[in-house]
Amino acid sequence: MNEYMVMHEAVIRLLAFVGIFAVMALWEVLAPRRARTVSRRERWPNNLALVALNTLVLRFILPTSAVSLALLVEARHGGLLPLLTLPSWLIFGLALVLLDLAIYLQHVLFHAVPVLWRLHRMHHADVDVDVTNGLRFHSLEIVLSMGIKFALIAALGPPAAAVVLFELLLNALAVFNHANIRIPERMDRCMRWFVVTPDMHRIHHSWHIAEHTKNFGFNLACWDRLFGTYLAQPRDGQNGMTLGLQTFREPEWRRLDRMLAQPLIERRVDRKD
């Protein structure tokens, strides 16, 4: 089982990603939540080129994957979770929950620390939110995030199978909750008690500072409620709110080279809440 995961984990993740991306992209065409500010032709090539670049950067810089590291730690019985005298299924579930909590806390950290916000704000500078925005992260942020994940895996010692499932869920739900899709309001209200929905996460991309510091969750919706960062609705409504930042709104900042240079640029907020 472990050898199978190492050999096929990348293929499994790729197939899952392509599948969820295709479904969400089609959903956006058939039932969009909001009208686009910018055409796909202008945004998608640069956003997807960044995804390809980040994949190459990770392969070049990091000698192993999160799953391979989990297998190594598991083989050596390392980490805190194996020390618990709990059933294996409970350890598995606990690992998923703790990994998701770590992603939530990391997201809060990247907003709170100025030097980290410089990297993360590129994700927020997109003036539309759709399936490609869920993948639009600066290369340095991707490397730092993977380093944090590696440290967490080494400390916790989660089952490798739990890491595989978590990576699949994280990729799938990041595409889902950034998608520009319409979900019936009643269904959305029920879903967001359990998972982060597009309407819930879209508020996090509002240009109002008080709103893009809410709804940090990616997978489980409980963390924002528990830590007091949950916001049910934006002040201007889902269709009326302006997405992106108050700066970096000019067309040139949608080019790949300008996106990568963005952390080096100092910009003051030009509009107060």
C-alpha positions as CSV (number, residue, x, y, z in Angstrom):
1,M,0.0,0.0,0.0
2,N,2.8,2.4,1.0
3,E,4.8,1.7,-2.2
4,Y,1.6,2.1,-4.3
5,M,1.0,5.6,-2.8
6,V,4.6,6.7,-3.4
7,M,4.5,5.5,-7.0
8,H,1.1,6.7,-8.0
9,E,0.4,9.6,-5.6
10,A,1.3,12.3,-8.2
11,V,-0.8,10.6,-10.9
12,I,-3.8,10.3,-8.4
13,R,-3.5,14.0,-7.5
14,L,-3.2,15.1,-11.1
15,L,-6.3,13.1,-12.2
16,A,-8.3,14.4,-9.2
17,F,-7.2,18.0,-9.9
18,V,-8.0,17.8,-13.7
19,G,-11.4,16.3,-12.9
20,I,-12.5,18.8,-10.3
21,F,-11.1,21.7,-12.3
22,A,-13.0,20.6,-15.4
23,V,-16.3,20.2,-13.4
24,M,-16.0,23.6,-11.7
25,A,-15.0,25.4,-14.9
26,L,-18.0,23.9,-16.7
27,W,-20.2,24.9,-13.7
28,E,-18.9,28.4,-14.0
29,V,-20.0,28.6,-17.6
30,L,-23.5,27.1,-17.0
31,A,-24.3,28.8,-13.7
32,P,-21.9,31.7,-12.8
33,R,-22.4,33.5,-9.5
34,R,-21.1,36.9,-10.6
35,A,-20.3,38.6,-13.9
36,R,-16.7,38.7,-14.7
37,T,-14.6,41.9,-14.4
38,V,-11.9,40.7,-16.8
39,S,-12.1,38.1,-19.6
40,R,-10.7,34.6,-19.1
41,R,-8.4,35.2,-22.1
42,E,-6.7,38.0,-20.1
43,R,-6.4,36.2,-16.8
44,W,-6.3,32.4,-17.3
45,P,-3.0,32.1,-19.3
46,N,-1.0,34.0,-16.7
47,N,-2.7,32.3,-13.7
48,L,-2.2,28.8,-15.2
49,A,1.4,29.6,-16.3
50,L,2.0,30.4,-12.6
51,V,0.7,27.0,-11.6
52,A,3.1,25.3,-14.1
53,L,6.0,27.4,-12.8
54,N,5.2,26.6,-9.1
55,T,5.1,22.9,-10.0
56,L,8.6,23.1,-11.5
57,V,10.0,25.2,-8.6
58,L,8.8,22.6,-6.1
59,R,10.3,19.8,-8.0
60,F,13.6,21.6,-8.3
61,I,13.9,22.9,-4.8
62,L,12.4,20.1,-2.7
63,P,13.9,16.7,-3.0
64,T,10.8,14.8,-1.8
65,S,7.0,15.2,-1.5
66,A,4.8,15.5,1.6
67,V,3.7,11.9,1.1
68,S,7.2,10.5,0.8
69,L,8.2,12.4,4.0
70,A,5.1,11.0,5.8
71,L,6.1,7.5,4.7
72,L,9.7,8.0,6.1
73,V,8.4,9.3,9.4
74,E,5.8,6.5,9.6
75,A,8.5,3.9,9.0
76,R,10.6,5.3,11.8
77,H,7.6,5.6,14.1
78,G,8.3,9.3,14.5
79,G,6.0,12.2,15.5
80,L,3.5,12.7,18.3
81,L,0.4,10.9,16.9
82,P,1.9,7.4,17.0
83,L,2.5,7.9,20.8
84,L,-1.2,8.1,21.4
85,T,-3.0,4.9,22.4
86,L,-5.9,5.4,20.0
87,P,-7.5,3.2,17.3
88,S,-5.8,3.6,13.9
89,W,-9.0,5.1,12.4
90,L,-9.1,7.8,15.1
91,I,-5.5,8.6,14.5
92,F,-6.3,8.9,10.8
93,G,-9.2,11.3,11.4
94,L,-7.2,13.3,14.0
95,A,-4.4,13.7,11.5
96,L,-6.8,15.2,8.9
97,V,-8.3,17.6,11.4
98,L,-4.9,18.8,12.7
99,L,-3.5,19.3,9.2
100,D,-6.5,21.4,8.2
101,L,-6.2,23.4,11.4
102,A,-2.5,24.1,10.5
103,I,-3.5,25.3,7.1
104,Y,-6.1,27.7,8.7
105,L,-3.5,29.1,11.1
106,Q,-0.9,29.4,8.4
107,H,-3.4,31.4,6.3
108,V,-4.0,33.8,9.3
109,L,-0.2,34.1,9.7
110,F,0.3,35.1,6.1
111,H,-2.2,37.9,6.6
112,A,-0.8,39.1,10.0
113,V,2.9,39.2,9.3
114,P,3.8,42.0,6.9
115,V,6.6,40.3,5.0
116,L,4.4,37.2,4.5
117,W,1.5,39.3,3.4
118,R,3.7,40.8,0.7
119,L,3.9,37.3,-0.8
120,H,0.2,36.3,-0.1
121,R,-1.3,39.6,-1.4
122,M,-0.6,38.4,-5.0
123,H,-3.3,35.8,-4.5
124,H,-5.7,38.6,-3.4
125,A,-4.8,41.0,-6.1
126,D,-6.8,39.1,-8.7
127,V,-9.8,41.2,-9.6
128,D,-12.0,38.1,-10.2
129,V,-12.3,34.9,-8.2
130,D,-12.7,31.7,-10.1
131,V,-11.1,28.2,-10.5
132,T,-7.8,29.7,-11.5
133,N,-7.6,32.1,-8.6
134,G,-7.6,29.1,-6.2
135,L,-4.2,28.1,-7.7
136,R,-2.7,31.6,-8.0
137,F,0.0,31.8,-5.3
138,H,3.4,33.3,-5.4
139,S,6.2,30.8,-5.9
140,L,8.0,31.8,-2.7
141,E,4.7,31.4,-0.7
142,I,4.3,27.9,-2.2
143,V,7.8,26.9,-1.1
144,L,7.3,28.3,2.4
145,S,4.0,26.6,2.7
146,M,5.5,23.3,1.7
147,G,8.3,23.8,4.3
148,I,5.7,24.4,7.0
149,K,3.8,21.3,5.9
150,F,7.0,19.2,6.0
151,A,7.8,20.4,9.6
152,L,4.2,19.6,10.7
153,I,4.4,16.1,9.2
154,A,7.7,15.5,10.9
155,A,6.3,16.7,14.3
156,L,3.0,14.9,14.1
157,G,3.9,11.7,12.3
158,P,0.5,11.3,10.5
159,P,-0.3,8.1,8.5
160,A,0.9,8.5,5.0
161,A,-2.6,7.6,3.7
162,A,-4.0,10.5,5.7
163,V,-1.5,12.9,4.0
164,V,-2.5,11.6,0.6
165,L,-6.2,12.2,1.3
166,F,-5.6,15.6,2.8
167,E,-3.6,16.7,-0.2
168,L,-6.4,15.5,-2.5
169,L,-9.0,17.3,-0.4
170,L,-7.0,20.5,-0.1
171,N,-6.5,20.7,-3.9
172,A,-10.1,19.9,-4.7
173,L,-11.7,22.2,-2.1
174,A,-9.3,25.1,-3.0
175,V,-10.6,24.9,-6.6
176,F,-14.2,24.4,-5.4
177,N,-14.4,27.3,-2.9
178,H,-12.8,29.8,-5.3
179,A,-15.1,28.8,-8.2
180,N,-17.5,31.4,-9.5
181,I,-20.5,29.1,-9.2
182,R,-24.1,29.5,-8.1
183,I,-25.3,27.3,-5.3
184,P,-28.9,27.6,-4.0
185,E,-28.9,29.8,-0.9
186,R,-30.5,27.2,1.4
187,M,-28.0,24.6,0.3
188,D,-25.1,27.0,0.8
189,R,-26.3,27.8,4.4
190,C,-26.3,24.1,5.2
191,M,-23.0,23.3,3.5
192,R,-21.0,26.0,5.2
193,W,-21.6,24.4,8.6
194,F,-19.2,21.7,7.4
195,V,-17.1,22.9,4.4
196,V,-16.1,26.2,3.1
197,T,-18.4,27.2,0.2
198,P,-17.6,29.6,-2.6
199,D,-20.0,32.3,-1.2
200,M,-18.3,32.0,2.2
201,H,-14.7,32.2,0.9
202,R,-15.4,34.9,-1.7
203,I,-15.9,37.4,1.1
204,H,-12.3,36.8,2.0
205,H,-11.4,38.3,-1.4
206,S,-13.4,41.5,-0.9
207,W,-11.3,44.7,-1.2
208,H,-12.6,45.9,2.2
209,I,-9.8,45.2,4.7
210,A,-12.4,44.2,7.4
211,E,-13.7,41.5,5.0
212,H,-10.5,40.1,3.5
213,T,-9.4,39.4,7.1
214,K,-12.3,37.0,7.6
215,N,-13.2,33.5,6.4
216,F,-9.7,32.1,6.3
217,G,-10.7,28.4,6.1
218,F,-10.0,26.2,3.0
219,N,-11.6,22.9,3.9
220,L,-13.4,22.7,7.3
221,A,-15.7,25.6,8.0
222,C,-15.5,25.2,11.8
223,W,-12.2,27.1,12.3
224,D,-13.5,30.5,11.4
225,R,-16.5,30.1,13.8
226,L,-14.3,28.8,16.6
227,F,-11.7,31.5,16.3
228,G,-14.1,34.4,15.6
229,T,-13.1,35.1,12.0
230,Y,-16.4,34.1,10.4
231,L,-18.4,36.6,8.4
232,A,-21.7,35.4,6.9
233,Q,-22.3,38.1,4.3
234,P,-20.3,41.0,2.8
235,R,-21.5,44.5,3.3
236,D,-22.1,45.1,-0.4
237,G,-23.7,41.8,-1.1
238,Q,-22.2,38.9,-3.2
239,N,-22.9,40.6,-6.5
240,G,-22.2,44.1,-5.4
241,M,-18.8,43.6,-3.6
242,T,-15.6,44.6,-5.3
243,L,-13.0,41.8,-5.4
244,G,-9.3,42.1,-5.2
245,L,-7.2,44.7,-3.5
246,Q,-7.5,48.5,-3.4
247,T,-4.1,48.5,-5.2
248,F,-2.5,46.5,-8.1
249,R,-5.7,46.8,-10.1
250,E,-4.1,48.0,-13.4
251,P,-4.0,45.4,-16.2
252,E,-0.2,45.1,-16.2
253,W,-0.4,43.4,-12.8
254,R,-2.1,40.5,-14.3
255,R,1.0,39.5,-16.3
256,L,3.1,36.7,-14.9
257,D,6.3,38.7,-14.6
258,R,4.5,41.5,-12.7
259,M,2.8,39.1,-10.4
260,L,6.1,37.6,-9.5
261,A,7.6,41.1,-8.9
262,Q,4.7,42.3,-6.8
263,P,6.2,41.5,-3.3
264,L,9.0,43.9,-4.1
265,I,6.6,46.8,-4.8
266,E,5.5,49.1,-2.0
267,R,1.9,50.3,-2.3
268,R,-0.2,52.2,0.2
269,V,-3.8,51.4,0.6
270,D,-5.6,54.2,-1.3
271,R,-9.0,53.7,0.2
272,K,-10.0,53.3,3.8
273,D,-12.9,51.1,5.0
